[in-house]
Amino acid sequence: MLQRVERCRPLTPSTSHTLGQGGGQLHRRTRVAPGPREPPASLALGALVHLGVAMEQVPTLSRSQKARFWSKVSRDVDVCWLWTGTVNNTGYGRFWLTGRYWQAHRVAYTLACGPIADGLMVDHICRNRQCVKPAHLEAVSPRTNTLRGDSPTALNARKGVCVNGHVLAEENLVQPVSDTRRCLACHRARSREGNRRYRARRKAARGSAGL
């Protein structure tokens, strides 16, 4: 299944001081405070809406607000641009604007690359949650964002063999009803064992009845 991915253009020191001069808007991913707890990254967009977590658009930043935002960034050409402001309890930077917090990496992506497309999340290619360097950010689908992480879902998706050592190749997968992967060899072994136990119980029951 194809995944939607939008890569931001790389930036140079000559352009880093004039980021977002034209303003821009972005969709809010999570509400930090006040509001509900941040949901797991594995939740799809529909689940986010169901939980009441608004993906609102950030108002256009003024020149002074943009300057305040970038003043909280430690920039280096060759490595991550680290957010030096406050961070939430999961390690993501947050920026105070119009009476609420917004995720710093989403603000940075929007200022540099424009609005984030509906239904996409901003993923850290560098795996550093405090990084706000636009070249290290990419707008991807919730599924892609989850599979790139270190959650149990992502770790299982990257496994090459099952717990019994069978290769999880296409020909050895049970036809899924979802996006999960199930080992066909193990499934058949469990079915055979279940049938064997069923026949043993039937045989024992007939013996008890004197049949």
N, C-alpha and C positions, 0 to 999 in steps of 0.2 A: 504494500500500500504506500503510495507516495505521500510524503510529508511536506507541509508548507514550511519553507525556510526563507528568511530574508536576511542577508548579510549586510552589515553596515559598511560603508566605505572607510578605509583607513584614513587617519588624520596625521598631519605633520605639525611640528612646532609652530610653523608660520600660520596655521589655521586654527590652532588650539585656542588662541586668545579671542577669536571672533566667532566662537561656536554659537549657533542658534540666534544670530542677529535678526533673522526673520521671524523669530518666535516659534510657536508650534504647540501642538496639543498632543496629549497621550492618554491612553486608557489606563485607569488605575487598576492594579491587580489585587491588592489587599488593603484593608483598613487596619492600621496598626493600633491607634488609640484615639478616641475610644471606639469600641465596636467589638465584633466577634474575634475570636482567636484566628490567626492565620491558618488556612487550610493546607493540607499536604499538597505538594506539587503534583502528585499523581491524579488529583481530581480534575475531571474534564470541565470544560467551560460551563456546561449545563449544570453540573454539580455546584460550581461556584455561584451561579445565579440562584440556584435553589437555596443555598446557605445565606443568601442575602448579602454576599460580598460584592459591593459595587465595583464595576470597572469603568469608573467615571473618567472624563477627560480633564486633564489639568488645565487650568486657565493659562492664557498666554503670559509668559514671564516678561516683566519689564527689564530694561537694561540693568537696573540696580539689582534686581533679583537674580538675573543671570550671573552678574559679577559676584554676588554673594554665594551662589551655588559653586562656581568654579574656584572661589577662594578656599573652599573646603576640600579641594582635591590636590593631592600630592602627585604631580605629573613627572614622568620620566619617559623619554622617547622609546627606550628598549624594553621596558617592563610594564607591569600593571600601573594604572593610575589609581591610587588608593584613596578611598573616602575617609577623610579625617574628622567628619562630623559624627553625630550619634548613629548608633546601629540598633537594630531591633534584637529580640532574643534569639533569632536564628542566624544572626551575623550579617544581615543585609543593611546597607546604609540607608538612612532615611533623611528626607529634606522637608523642613517645615515651610509650608506655603499656604496662605489664605486660611489659617486656623486649623490645619491638619497636616499629617505627615504623608509624604509620597515616597515610594521606593527610589533611591538615588540613581540606581542604574537605569531605571526606566526613564527618568528625567533626562539623564545624560544621552541615552539613545535617541530620544525624541528631539532634543536640542540639536544633535548632530545629524540625524538621519531622517527626521520628519516623523509624522504620526505612526504609531504602531497599528498594523492592520487588525481588524476585529478578529478575535479568537486566537491571537498569537500571544505568546509570552516571550520575555527577553531572557535569553540564556547566556550564562557566562562560559565562553569557550575556554577561558583560562582556568575555570573551576574555582576562582577566587571571588567569594561573595561580596567583598568590599571593593572590588575593582569597578570603576566607572569609565574605563577607557572604551570609547565607541568601537575601536577596531577589535576589541575583545568581546563584543556583545553581538548577539544574533537573535532575531525574532523567529521563533519556531512554534510549532503546534504544542499543546499540552502533552501529548503522547511522546513527542520527541524530547521535550524538556525532561520528562520523567525518566525515559530510557537512558538519557545521558548522565543521570545522577547516580547516587550510591544507595538508593532505596532497595528493599528486598525485591521489588518488581524489576528494577533495572539489573540487579545482580543475577537474578534468575534468567533474565532474557539474554545475558551474555554467556551463560554456561554452554559449554560444548558437549557435555555428557550429563547423563542423569545420575542419581545417587548410586545406581548399580553399575555404572560404567558404560552404559549404552550410548552410542553417539546420537546426539539430537539432530539428525539430518532430516531432510524433507520426507524421505521414504520411511522414516522411523518415528513419525509423529501421528498421533491420533487426530482425525479431522476435528478441528476446534470449533466450538460454538461461540468462542470469544477470541481474544488475542493471546490466550494462554497456550503453553506448549506442554504436551503430555507424551511421555515415552510410549510408543506402540508396543515394544517388546515387554515392558513391565506391565502394561495394560493386559496383554494376552496372558502373561504368567499369572496375574491376579485372577483373571477369568477362569483359567484352568484349575487353579487351586480352589476357587469358589465352587466350581462344578464338582471337583473331587470330594470336597467336604459335604456337598449336598447329596451326592450318591451314597456316601458313607452313612449319613444320617438316615436316608431312606432305607438302606440295607439293615441298619440297626433297628429301625422301627418295625420292619417286616419280621425280623427275627424275634422281637419281643412279642409280636402278635401271633407267633407260631405259624407264619405263612411260609 
